[in-house]
Amino acid sequence: MSLHDDFLVLNRADLDGLNLTWAEVMDVIDDAFVQKARGEVQNPPKPKVAPRSDAFVNAMPAFLAGSDSLGIKWVSG
C-alpha cells in the first residue's frame, strides 16, 4: 500500500489482508446499489486501449457521492 496525500493505492495483497467477511462485502455492494438508484453514482463506460492484438488496458472509474468515494480499477492483459 502506498499513500500520497489523499491518494491511496491498494494492491492485491492489501485487499487480501483486509479479511472482510462476505456479509461486510455484501453490505457495501447493497449500499452502492442504493446510491445508484438515487442517482448518486457516476460510473461511465470503461475505456479500452488495445495497442496490439495481444494486449489491452481497461479503466473502470466510479464515484459514489453518498460515500464521497472515488475509485478506479485497472485491468490489463
C-alpha positions as YAML, in Angstrom:
chain: A
units: angstrom
residues:
- id: 1
  name: MET
  ca: [0.00, 0.00, 0.00]
- id: 2
  name: SER
  ca: [1.18, 3.50, -0.73]
- id: 3
  name: LEU
  ca: [-0.37, 6.80, 0.32]
- id: 4
  name: HIS
  ca: [0.32, 10.07, -1.47]
- id: 5
  name: ASP
  ca: [-1.55, 12.91, 0.26]
- id: 6
  name: ASP
  ca: [-5.18, 11.80, -0.21]
- id: 7
  name: PHE
  ca: [-4.45, 9.19, -2.89]
- id: 8
  name: LEU
  ca: [-4.38, 5.58, -1.73]
- id: 9
  name: VAL
  ca: [-3.13, 2.73, -3.92]
- id: 10
  name: LEU
  ca: [-4.09, -0.81, -2.90]
- id: 11
  name: ASN
  ca: [-2.53, -3.92, -4.39]
- id: 12
  name: ARG
  ca: [-3.82, -7.50, -4.26]
- id: 13
  name: ALA
  ca: [-2.00, -8.27, -1.01]
- id: 14
  name: ASP
  ca: [-3.57, -5.19, 0.60]
- id: 15
  name: LEU
  ca: [-7.05, -6.32, -0.43]
- id: 16
  name: ASP
  ca: [-6.45, -9.89, 0.73]
- id: 17
  name: GLY
  ca: [-5.21, -8.56, 4.06]
- id: 18
  name: LEU
  ca: [-8.50, -6.79, 4.81]
- id: 19
  name: ASN
  ca: [-10.04, -10.11, 5.88]
- id: 20
  name: LEU
  ca: [-13.55, -8.94, 5.03]
- id: 21
  name: THR
  ca: [-16.49, -11.27, 5.51]
- id: 22
  name: TRP
  ca: [-18.95, -11.87, 2.69]
- id: 23
  name: ALA
  ca: [-21.60, -10.14, 4.81]
- id: 24
  name: GLU
  ca: [-19.44, -6.99, 5.02]
- id: 25
  name: VAL
  ca: [-18.79, -7.07, 1.28]
- id: 26
  name: MET
  ca: [-22.49, -7.55, 0.51]
- id: 27
  name: ASP
  ca: [-23.43, -4.61, 2.79]
- id: 28
  name: VAL
  ca: [-21.11, -2.32, 0.83]
- id: 29
  name: ILE
  ca: [-22.42, -3.61, -2.51]
- id: 30
  name: ASP
  ca: [-26.02, -3.15, -1.34]
- id: 31
  name: ASP
  ca: [-25.25, 0.43, -0.30]
- id: 32
  name: ALA
  ca: [-23.66, 1.12, -3.70]
- id: 33
  name: PHE
  ca: [-26.82, -0.07, -5.48]
- id: 34
  name: VAL
  ca: [-28.99, 2.11, -3.21]
- id: 35
  name: GLN
  ca: [-26.83, 5.11, -4.10]
- id: 36
  name: LYS
  ca: [-27.09, 4.19, -7.80]
- id: 37
  name: ALA
  ca: [-30.90, 4.06, -7.53]
- id: 38
  name: ARG
  ca: [-30.83, 7.57, -6.01]
- id: 39
  name: GLY
  ca: [-28.73, 8.85, -8.93]
- id: 40
  name: GLU
  ca: [-25.70, 9.41, -6.69]
- id: 41
  name: VAL
  ca: [-23.29, 7.28, -8.71]
- id: 42
  name: GLN
  ca: [-21.15, 8.18, -11.70]
- id: 43
  name: ASN
  ca: [-19.99, 5.03, -13.49]
- id: 44
  name: PRO
  ca: [-19.09, 5.84, -17.11]
- id: 45
  name: PRO
  ca: [-18.45, 3.17, -19.75]
- id: 46
  name: LYS
  ca: [-14.96, 1.75, -19.42]
- id: 47
  name: PRO
  ca: [-12.44, 2.98, -21.96]
- id: 48
  name: LYS
  ca: [-10.25, 0.32, -23.55]
- id: 49
  name: VAL
  ca: [-6.85, 0.72, -25.15]
- id: 50
  name: ALA
  ca: [-5.52, -2.16, -27.25]
- id: 51
  name: PRO
  ca: [-2.08, -1.18, -28.52]
- id: 52
  name: ARG
  ca: [-1.53, -4.63, -30.03]
- id: 53
  name: SER
  ca: [-3.70, -7.63, -30.82]
- id: 54
  name: ASP
  ca: [-2.31, -9.44, -27.76]
- id: 55
  name: ALA
  ca: [-2.57, -6.59, -25.23]
- id: 56
  name: PHE
  ca: [-5.21, -4.34, -23.67]
- id: 57
  name: VAL
  ca: [-5.81, -1.98, -20.77]
- id: 58
  name: ASN
  ca: [-9.27, -1.15, -19.37]
- id: 59
  name: ALA
  ca: [-10.01, 1.64, -16.91]
- id: 60
  name: MET
  ca: [-13.14, 1.36, -14.76]
- id: 61
  name: PRO
  ca: [-13.73, 4.59, -12.81]
- id: 62
  name: ALA
  ca: [-16.62, 5.25, -10.44]
- id: 63
  name: PHE
  ca: [-17.75, 7.89, -7.94]
- id: 64
  name: LEU
  ca: [-20.27, 7.31, -5.15]
- id: 65
  name: ALA
  ca: [-21.49, 10.70, -3.90]
- id: 66
  name: GLY
  ca: [-23.23, 9.28, -0.82]
- id: 67
  name: SER
  ca: [-19.96, 7.72, 0.35]
- id: 68
  name: ASP
  ca: [-17.78, 10.52, -1.04]
- id: 69
  name: SER
  ca: [-15.72, 7.73, -2.61]
- id: 70
  name: LEU
  ca: [-13.87, 7.78, -5.89]
- id: 71
  name: GLY
  ca: [-12.01, 4.84, -7.33]
- id: 72
  name: ILE
  ca: [-10.65, 3.28, -10.46]
- id: 73
  name: LYS
  ca: [-9.87, -0.32, -11.32]
- id: 74
  name: TRP
  ca: [-7.24, -1.01, -13.96]
- id: 75
  name: VAL
  ca: [-7.31, -4.31, -15.84]
- id: 76
  name: SER
  ca: [-4.63, -5.32, -18.32]
- id: 77
  name: GLY
  ca: [-3.78, -8.38, -20.26]
...
